[in-house]
Structures are given as C-alpha cells and as structure tokens.
C-alpha cells in the first residue's frame, strides 16, 4: 500500500524500493540456501520484474505454497526488452518491487543491471538481498585470486574463436587476475576440451560444478593434471576459472 508522512503540515508520498531477490541455483529446498530475511521480504512483495515468468511463478509457489500469484504483477526483463522504465512505475505509487534472476543473484550474469541503473537515475532505493551466487561461491572455493578477478560471461561458440579467447584469458590470468567464465550446459565438454588444448600445462583451471546442489564438485588443478582425468560436464551447471 502507498505510504504517506507529514512534513510541515503537508502530506508527501514515499516511494517504494527496488529489492534484488536471489533465487535458487537448482532443485533444492529454499531455506537451505536462501536466508530467512530474504524469504520474508520476497513473500510480502506483490510486484516483480523477472527474467522468465514461469520460473518466477514456480519459485514463489515453492517458497510459499499459498503465495497469491493472481494478486501479483509481473514484468518480463530479458535480452529482447526495449523499454524497462515502465517496470518501475509501481515504485512511484509507493509499492516495493522485487527484481528476480532466473538463478542466483540478480544483475550478475543477467540483464537486471539496466533496471537497477535506471532506479539509481530516478533516485529510488535499491536493496540487495543475501543469497547464493555461483560465480562468487566458485571464486571463493577455487583458490584463485579473490583480490583481483574478472568475470567474462560466456565464451564464443565457434571453436576457433573460443580457442583464441581462452588464450587471451590465460594471458590475463598469468598477469595476476583470475579469469572466470561460464558456458551453456550442453557445450561444457567442448569448452573443457578447448581449455586443455589452449592452455599451458602449469596453468591452474578451476571447474566448479552444480554449486550448492547435492551433486556439487569444485576442483582446481593444473591443466597437465586435468588431462589425466576423464570428466563429463554435459548438462551440468559449471563455472570455470583460470590462473
């Protein structure tokens, strides 16, 4: 509901806030990954900006089977979104909005940052909520340089371009900054093979699989050691790191 307060005898409307709502990284119980405070805030929101409508609805029902989905408004934000300014209109009326990622923290490897920047331009309050980020958790557990690092998103699809990009990232990593990146699950094996082919034997490679899930595995080894191991990454959720 809209909140008002009195200043020198006049009534002024208070703007709502933009909450950055983390979601799960996979199939798991919400309270095993998402802090209670974050769940509490999410359950009281009725306006959402989401990356995929069906996933968002399913998550809300997961954290509260009685969640009033029909009372909520949803705006879809993805790579095809042209005008996102209208998504923030509820804030002007005093309503809080939740920005939800498809998985993990909003704005990290997803399109949410454009809405957050717009909120800052309009001087709205942006409130980040605690939750799991596969990128940050992978870095923390990797043994790579957490003081200086770069997340590079996704690598090129074409093998020759991917090989060249890996060589560039390896060079940067050897200068001291850990280089993190992801891949579409069905291309993980091709990317892993490209890493083994492109990198020097003494370069360290972290392969962080299914973070926060029961099938989680995080290993950091030299390329020469990885070449001795048979591994199948197809359809797994993986974060790679080089140094």
HELIX and SHEET records of a PDB file:
HELIX    1   1 UNK A   30  UNK A   32  5                                   3    
HELIX    2   2 UNK A   36  UNK A   44  1                                   9    
HELIX    3   3 UNK A   53  UNK A   63  1                                  11    
HELIX    4   4 UNK A   69  UNK A   71  5                                   3    
HELIX    5   5 UNK A   85  UNK A   88  5                                   4    
HELIX    6   6 UNK A   89  UNK A   92  1                                   4    
HELIX    7   7 UNK A  113  UNK A  121  1                                   9    
HELIX    8   8 UNK A  134  UNK A  142  1                                   9    
HELIX    9   9 UNK A  159  UNK A  174  1                                  16    
HELIX   10  10 UNK A  185  UNK A  187  5                                   3    
HELIX   11  11 UNK A  188  UNK A  198  1                                  11    
HELIX   12  12 UNK A  223  UNK A  226  1                                   4    
SHEET    1   A 2 UNK A   3  UNK A   7  0                                        
SHEET    2   A 2 UNK A  10  UNK A  14 -1                                        
SHEET    1   B 5 UNK A  73  UNK A  76  0                                        
SHEET    2   B 5 UNK A  47  UNK A  50  1                                        
SHEET    3   B 5 UNK A  97  UNK A 100  1                                        
SHEET    4   B 5 UNK A  17  UNK A  21  1                                        
SHEET    5   B 5 UNK A 125  UNK A 128  1                                        
SHEET    1   C 5 UNK A 149  UNK A 154  0                                        
SHEET    2   C 5 UNK A 178  UNK A 182  1                                        
SHEET    3   C 5 UNK A 238  UNK A 242 -1                                        
SHEET    4   C 5 UNK A 204  UNK A 209 -1                                        
SHEET    5   C 5 UNK A 217  UNK A 222 -1                                        
END                                                                             
